[in-house]
Amino acid sequence: MIKPGSDRNEGSSAADARRWNARYQQEGQDWLLRQPHQLLLDTLPHLPRRGIALDAAAGVGRDSRGLAAHGLQVVAADISLVALRLNQRRARSLSLPISCVNADMSNFRLSPGSCDVIVNFYFLERAALPMYRSALKPGGWLIFETFVTGFDDLPHPDYYLQPGELRAAFPGWETVSRTQEMIPPTEGHGLRAVERWVARKPAG
Ligand SMILES: C[S@@+](CC[C@H](N)C(=O)[O-])C[C@H]1O[C@@H](n2cnc3c(N)ncnc32)[C@H](O)[C@@H]1O
């Protein structure tokens, strides 16, 4: 069963849900073919094999499946019901422990200290960052990969991290690995970079 999130904010989030639902109706089967992101595959050997992982803006669950196959109980949250249905159907067929939650990450809450791992791939909702800080247990893992701007004028600056913004949002967290890769301009996009950051919440 896909659980509804709380306090779903209508307006721009409803428009986002419609836009992503339409996209997944068209492309969902292709998205399902994708393997977990390389950053997750590289980090998995270091992650605990028991506990709770949040896949934030999980889409059809490429990373949810990687985390669940590793042994974690996964909460896959996304605003798109179409994506969540695909995610859930695939998880059931593989008998993987993935709970799908229809949620707007701008107001989604998890209990403080309830998560061992949070992954955030190709999604940026700044209002969710305080929840990531509190929901992870001490020593918990944050795996974050998304676009960074600051190199060129881009059409939707809010969708991109500013250089240095991510680490500033998690002061005192231990950097396990951090890389940036420049992405050449394409039609509709100026020069941007991808930031990959694996960090751990301070233990004490
Ligand atoms: C580029 S996709 C990334 C999906 C997945 N993390 C991946 O890397 O394959 C962005 C995802 O964010 C979801 N999304 C957009 N706005 C959201 C919001 N406010 N709350 C939760 N999910 C949202 C979309 O439905 C979509 O699945």
The ligand as an SDF file (V2000), in Angstrom:
LIG
                    3D

 27 29  0  0  0  0  0  0  0  0999 V2000
   15.2520   13.7760  -11.3590 C   0  0  0  0  0  0  0  0  0  0  0  0
   14.1060   12.7450  -10.4930 S   0  0  0  0  0  0  0  0  0  0  0  0
   15.1880   11.8070   -9.4660 C   0  0  0  0  0  0  0  0  0  0  0  0
   14.5740   10.5030   -9.0460 C   0  0  0  0  0  0  0  0  0  0  0  0
   15.5520    9.5600   -8.3370 C   0  0  0  0  0  0  0  0  0  0  0  0
   16.0860   10.1550   -7.1190 N   0  0  0  0  0  0  0  0  0  0  0  0
   16.6670    9.1940   -9.2760 C   0  0  0  0  0  0  0  0  0  0  0  0
   17.7770    9.7760   -9.1660 O   0  0  0  0  0  0  0  0  0  0  0  0
   16.4380    8.3550  -10.1510 O   0  0  0  0  0  0  0  0  0  0  0  0
   13.3780   13.8960   -9.3390 C   0  0  0  0  0  0  0  0  0  0  0  0
   12.2800   13.2350   -8.4730 C   0  0  0  0  0  0  0  0  0  0  0  0
   11.8180   14.1970   -7.5350 O   0  0  0  0  0  0  0  0  0  0  0  0
   10.4370   13.9770   -7.3390 C   0  0  0  0  0  0  0  0  0  0  0  0
    9.9060   15.2080   -6.7340 N   0  0  0  0  0  0  0  0  0  0  0  0
    9.8040   16.4400   -7.2980 C   0  0  0  0  0  0  0  0  0  0  0  0
    9.3610   17.3270   -6.3980 N   0  0  0  0  0  0  0  0  0  0  0  0
    9.1940   16.6330   -5.2400 C   0  0  0  0  0  0  0  0  0  0  0  0
    8.7660   16.9940   -3.9260 C   0  0  0  0  0  0  0  0  0  0  0  0
    8.4320   18.2640   -3.6200 N   0  0  0  0  0  0  0  0  0  0  0  0
    8.7140   16.0430   -2.9710 N   0  0  0  0  0  0  0  0  0  0  0  0
    9.0400   14.7370   -3.2710 C   0  0  0  0  0  0  0  0  0  0  0  0
    9.4510   14.3510   -4.4840 N   0  0  0  0  0  0  0  0  0  0  0  0
    9.5280   15.2840   -5.4500 C   0  0  0  0  0  0  0  0  0  0  0  0
    9.9180   13.6590   -8.7260 C   0  0  0  0  0  0  0  0  0  0  0  0
    8.6650   13.0140   -8.7090 O   0  0  0  0  0  0  0  0  0  0  0  0
   11.0500   12.7820   -9.2460 C   0  0  0  0  0  0  0  0  0  0  0  0
   10.8030   11.4250   -8.9560 O   0  0  0  0  0  0  0  0  0  0  0  0
  1  2  1  0
  2  3  1  0
  2 10  1  0
  3  4  1  0
  4  5  1  0
  5  6  1  0
  5  7  1  0
  7  8  2  0
  7  9  1  0
 10 11  1  0
 11 12  1  0
 11 26  1  0
 12 13  1  0
 13 14  1  0
 13 24  1  0
 14 15  1  0
 14 23  1  0
 15 16  2  0
 16 17  1  0
 17 18  1  0
 17 23  2  0
 18 19  1  0
 18 20  2  0
 20 21  1  0
 21 22  2  0
 22 23  1  0
 24 25  1  0
 24 26  1  0
 26 27  1  0
M  CHG  2   2   1   9  -1
M  END
$$$$
